[in-house]
Amino acid sequence: MFRNRTVSLVVPAYNEEATIGQVVDEFLGEPHIDEIVVVDNNCKDATAAIAAARGARVVAETKKGYGAALMGGMAAAKGDILVLTEADGSFRARDVEKLLVYLDDAGMVMGTRTTRQMVQQGANMRSFLRWGNVAMAKFLQLCWLRPSEPRFTDVGCTFRALSRETFQKIRHRLREPGPAFSPEMMCAALQERCRVIEVPVTYAPRMGGESKHSDTFSRQARTAMKMFRTICRKRFLEASTPISKAASTGPSTSI
């Protein structure tokens, strides 16, 4: 619990038996987390059994994809605050409190993996991937320069926290089943005039397995194109909540 609000951790998982036990163990030791929801996204290994044995609540999501798994997990979570992370062990539980503290001033707090001093040796954040994320984040930032003036350096970081109120506001705008779901969440929050803040988080090497979206150049390029199309769709083809309406229902997005 954090300042009288319950906290749920949501972990999307597809065949992560090599790492899920360690991830659940680490985050269960974080004193603010009240429950861990592991989303079994059609796993063909022992991921679900291991997660349940370690103390997580396992929910099934049959619709394939990272975005679909996160949506299923957030809908099933019981907490007033939702924290999202990866099943591969690349994020540290000690950073949860950092996200929660900044949530006092925002509807959603994004982690960024592009602060070089916080990227550990061996992490999957080589120069091309890091600067690609920065470039895409700056494009997203430029798209919402008015009226929101956000500051972003990463569009692919799963590690983030949002209030349940924010989730309820943006969930009808979320439809991407794959990795483009990450920037789609950011765009949806800006469309709904929610304040979004970004903070640096530690990014560590995977404990095992390989990335499904960024382990090769071709996968990185395909993911980047999907993200670009999603940002353009959200900004130029979908209407945002009018400022006057947002002012009557929640805080401004100005930072």
QUIPE-V514835 format. One record per residue. N is the residue number from 0. PHI is phi in whole degrees, 0 to 359 (none if undefined). PSI is psi in degrees with one decimal (* if undefined). Layout:
# QUIPE-V514835
[[N PHI PSI] [N PHI PSI]]
This chain:
# QUIPE-V514835
[[0 none 144.3] [1 229 111.8] [2 51 52.0] [3 68 16.8] [4 241 133.6] [5 284 151.4] [6 234 125.6] [7 249 134.5] [8 260 129.1] [9 248 126.1] [10 234 105.2] [11 286 139.2] [12 217 132.4] [13 225 105.6] [14 55 59.0] [15 243 36.0] [16 297 -25.0] [17 288 -21.4] [18 234 -22.2] [19 299 -35.8] [20 297 -43.1] [21 292 -37.8] [22 295 -46.8] [23 299 -44.5] [24 301 -46.4] [25 296 -46.8] [26 284 -24.7] [27 295 -24.9] [28 280 -6.8] [29 279 118.4] [30 295 -19.0] [31 274 -14.9] [32 274 126.0] [33 266 -29.5] [34 207 152.2] [35 242 123.3] [36 252 112.0] [37 262 125.9] [38 263 113.0] [39 280 100.6] [40 263 67.1] [41 66 39.7] [42 296 141.0] [43 252 7.3] [44 239 -156.5] [45 266 19.0] [46 308 -51.4] [47 297 -44.0] [48 296 -41.6] [49 294 -44.7] [50 299 -43.9] [51 295 -39.8] [52 294 -28.6] [53 274 -6.5] [54 115 5.3] [55 274 158.0] [56 264 121.0] [57 261 129.2] [58 237 149.1] [59 261 138.9] [60 228 110.2] [61 278 -21.2] [62 290 124.0] [63 287 145.0] [64 123 150.1] [65 302 -46.0] [66 294 -41.8] [67 297 -40.5] [68 295 -42.3] [69 295 -41.0] [70 298 -44.4] [71 298 -40.6] [72 292 -42.0] [73 293 -37.6] [74 294 -33.4] [75 275 -22.0] [76 294 151.1] [77 255 -9.1] [78 286 158.6] [79 286 -24.5] [80 237 137.6] [81 247 125.7] [82 246 129.6] [83 252 140.7] [84 210 -178.7] [85 260 160.2] [86 269 0.2] [87 265 -1.7] [88 82 15.9] [89 277 -9.4] [90 244 152.9] [91 255 137.5] [92 297 -28.4] [93 297 -19.9] [94 277 -7.5] [95 301 -45.4] [96 299 -36.1] [97 299 -44.9] [98 297 -42.2] [99 294 -39.9] [100 299 -44.9] [101 289 -17.2] [102 292 -15.9] [103 298 -25.2] [104 248 8.2] [105 206 163.1] [106 276 -26.9] [107 214 138.5] [108 241 119.6] [109 265 139.5] [110 275 151.8] [111 234 136.1] [112 259 10.2] [113 262 1.2] [114 281 106.9] [115 304 -37.6] [116 294 -15.8] [117 251 7.0] [118 265 114.1] [119 285 152.5] [120 301 131.1] [121 94 -7.6] [122 289 153.2] [123 279 68.9] [124 213 60.5] [125 290 169.0] [126 305 -45.1] [127 298 -45.0] [128 293 -41.4] [129 296 -49.8] [130 287 -26.1] [131 295 -41.4] [132 295 -41.0] [133 298 -46.2] [134 298 -43.9] [135 294 -38.3] [136 295 -38.5] [137 291 -33.5] [138 296 -45.7] [139 299 -43.3] [140 300 -43.0] [141 296 -37.9] [142 299 -32.0] [143 247 27.6] [144 302 -36.4] [145 236 128.3] [146 261 2.4] [147 274 -33.5] [148 51 54.1] [149 285 167.6] [150 229 107.8] [151 232 147.6] [152 227 5.0] [153 206 130.4] [154 250 -6.9] [155 248 8.6] [156 278 118.1] [157 291 -34.5] [158 293 109.3] [159 200 164.2] [160 227 144.0] [161 212 152.1] [162 284 157.7] [163 297 -33.2] [164 300 -42.0] [165 296 -43.1] [166 301 -43.3] [167 296 -33.7] [168 290 -36.9] [169 258 -11.9] [170 299 -31.9] [171 289 -12.3] [172 263 -2.1] [173 258 120.1] [174 220 -9.4] [175 289 124.3] [176 276 -20.0] [177 254 -153.9] [178 295 -19.8] [179 292 -8.4] [180 300 -32.0] [181 298 -56.7] [182 292 -26.2] [183 298 -39.7] [184 300 -42.5] [185 297 -46.0] [186 297 -42.7] [187 298 -40.6] [188 297 -40.6] [189 291 -36.3] [190 299 -35.6] [191 270 9.4] [192 63 32.6] [193 273 143.3] [194 285 131.2] [195 236 128.1] [196 239 145.3] [197 244 135.7] [198 227 146.9] [199 291 140.9] [200 229 157.0] [201 291 135.6] [202 237 115.4] [203 250 165.2] [204 297 149.4] [205 301 143.5] [206 286 -18.6] [207 178 167.3] [208 73 -167.6] [209 221 156.9] [210 294 140.8] [211 276 -11.1] [212 235 -18.6] [213 221 23.6] [214 277 -19.6] [215 230 161.7] [216 298 -40.9] [217 296 -39.3] [218 292 -38.6] [219 299 -42.9] [220 294 -42.3] [221 295 -41.6] [222 296 -42.8] [223 299 -41.1] [224 293 -39.7] [225 297 -41.3] [226 295 -42.3] [227 299 -46.1] [228 297 -37.9] [229 294 -44.8] [230 299 -43.4] [231 296 -42.1] [232 298 -45.6] [233 295 -37.3] [234 277 -38.5] [235 252 -15.5] [236 245 -10.2] [237 240 140.6] [238 281 141.7] [239 269 162.0] [240 294 128.9] [241 304 146.7] [242 300 -39.8] [243 298 -39.9] [244 291 -41.5] [245 298 -38.5] [246 297 -28.9] [247 273 -12.0] [248 241 -11.1] [249 188 -178.3] [250 287 158.7] [251 292 161.3] [252 268 -1.8] [253 298 139.9] [254 241 *]]
